[in-house]
Amino acid sequence: MKEVAAKYKGDGSAAEMLAKKIRAGGGGVWGQMAMPPQLQVTEADAKTLAEYILTIN
């Protein structure tokens, strides 16, 4: 989480982008293992999670 926060520090669009990645899943950014989609997480909750992750230092 600290690495994610550091990578996107100062990026005003990071929370929105990360929220979309939480719900859609993805891979290739942090290694070979893909993160599965988390469709059970609402868009609002994904945004809250992303905003929280960005505060970790």
Rosetta silent file (secondary structure, phi, psi, omega in degrees, C-alpha in Angstrom):
SEQUENCE: MKEVAAKYKGDGSAAEMLAKKIRAGGGGVWGQMAMPPQLQVTEADAKTLAEYILTIN
SCORE:     score description
SCORE:     0.000 S_00000001
   1 L     0.000  -38.969  178.979    0.000    0.000    0.000 S_00000001
   2 H   -62.246  -38.392  179.562    2.864    2.361    0.796 S_00000001
   3 H   -66.281  -39.241  177.708    4.335    1.773   -2.659 S_00000001
   4 H   -63.043  -48.645 -179.928    1.001    2.535   -4.320 S_00000001
   5 H   -59.481  -42.272 -179.889    0.629    5.742   -2.311 S_00000001
   6 H   -66.539  -40.377 -178.096    4.192    6.787   -3.141 S_00000001
   7 H   -62.789  -37.952 -174.148    3.803    6.035   -6.847 S_00000001
   8 L  -104.418   11.547  179.756    0.690    8.177   -7.210 S_00000001
   9 L   -56.636  129.304  178.207    1.590   10.942   -4.721 S_00000001
  10 L    84.044   -3.237  179.555    0.501   14.301   -6.099 S_00000001
  11 L   -90.088  106.390 -177.029   -1.582   12.783   -8.904 S_00000001
  12 L   -63.886  -19.804 -179.417   -5.004   14.392   -8.608 S_00000001
  13 L   -99.684    3.138 -174.457   -6.656   11.743  -10.773 S_00000001
  14 H   -64.063  -41.244 -176.569   -5.140    8.757   -8.938 S_00000001
  15 H   -61.548  -44.233  179.845   -8.094    8.046   -6.617 S_00000001
  16 H   -64.286  -44.202 -179.682  -10.533    7.776   -9.511 S_00000001
  17 H   -64.484  -44.182  179.939   -8.153    5.597  -11.538 S_00000001
  18 H   -66.458  -37.665  177.888   -7.393    3.302   -8.596 S_00000001
  19 H   -60.628  -41.518  178.144  -11.091    2.974   -7.761 S_00000001
  20 H   -65.367  -39.437  179.480  -11.736    1.768  -11.305 S_00000001
  21 H   -68.005  -34.252  177.582   -8.826   -0.701  -11.058 S_00000001
  22 H   -60.491  -46.646 -177.132  -10.167   -2.054   -7.766 S_00000001
  23 H   -76.058  -37.098 -174.907  -13.496   -2.886   -9.404 S_00000001
  24 H   -88.963  -20.575 -174.056  -12.171   -3.965  -12.819 S_00000001
  25 L    82.040 -179.600  179.354   -9.029   -5.773  -11.705 S_00000001
  26 E   168.854  177.270  179.383   -5.776   -5.543  -13.571 S_00000001
  27 L  -166.396  166.795  175.231   -2.249   -6.739  -13.888 S_00000001
  28 L    92.332  -13.048 -178.442    1.233   -5.962  -15.045 S_00000001
  29 L   -87.192  -39.556 -175.067    1.781   -2.837  -12.961 S_00000001
  30 L  -117.191   17.643 -179.940    3.018   -4.448   -9.737 S_00000001
  31 L   137.146 -175.075 -174.693    4.166   -7.826  -11.003 S_00000001
  32 L   -78.231  -29.052 -176.843    2.960  -10.785  -13.007 S_00000001
  33 L   -75.019  126.208 -179.592    0.051  -11.808  -10.790 S_00000001
  34 L   -82.017  146.933  173.558   -3.184  -10.126  -11.824 S_00000001
  35 E   -89.622  125.526 -179.416   -5.615   -8.703   -9.300 S_00000001
  36 L   -70.278  156.220  176.999   -9.073  -10.143   -9.904 S_00000001
  37 L   -61.714  146.328  179.624  -12.044   -7.797  -10.310 S_00000001
  38 L  -118.268   64.686 -174.472  -13.810   -6.826   -7.097 S_00000001
  39 L   -68.265  -16.574  177.589  -17.304   -6.215   -8.459 S_00000001
  40 L   -73.267  -15.578  177.911  -18.877   -6.741   -5.033 S_00000001
  41 L   -85.274  125.901  179.934  -17.279   -3.439   -3.980 S_00000001
  42 L   -67.847  161.506  177.638  -19.508   -0.495   -4.859 S_00000001
  43 H   -59.923  -40.523  179.908  -18.090    2.398   -6.866 S_00000001
  44 H   -64.802  -43.680  179.003  -18.407    4.633   -3.796 S_00000001
  45 H   -66.645  -37.806  177.700  -16.598    2.126   -1.566 S_00000001
  46 H   -62.131  -40.300  178.593  -13.869    1.633   -4.179 S_00000001
  47 H   -65.706  -41.791  178.090  -13.308    5.398   -4.243 S_00000001
  48 H   -62.198  -44.507  177.724  -13.153    5.478   -0.432 S_00000001
  49 H   -60.398  -46.097 -178.956  -10.626    2.616   -0.435 S_00000001
  50 H   -62.557  -43.741  178.613   -8.507    4.317   -3.085 S_00000001
  51 H   -62.091  -39.667  177.990   -8.537    7.625   -1.214 S_00000001
  52 H   -64.603  -47.223 -179.604   -7.480    5.839    1.969 S_00000001
  53 H   -55.229  -39.125 -177.779   -4.651    3.973    0.214 S_00000001
  54 L   -69.969  -13.416  178.154   -3.320    7.285   -1.088 S_00000001
  55 L   -90.154  -11.172 -176.504   -3.003    8.617    2.498 S_00000001
  56 L   -72.997  134.145  177.669   -0.707    5.795    3.648 S_00000001
  57 L  -135.061    0.000    0.000    2.903    6.803    4.101 S_00000001
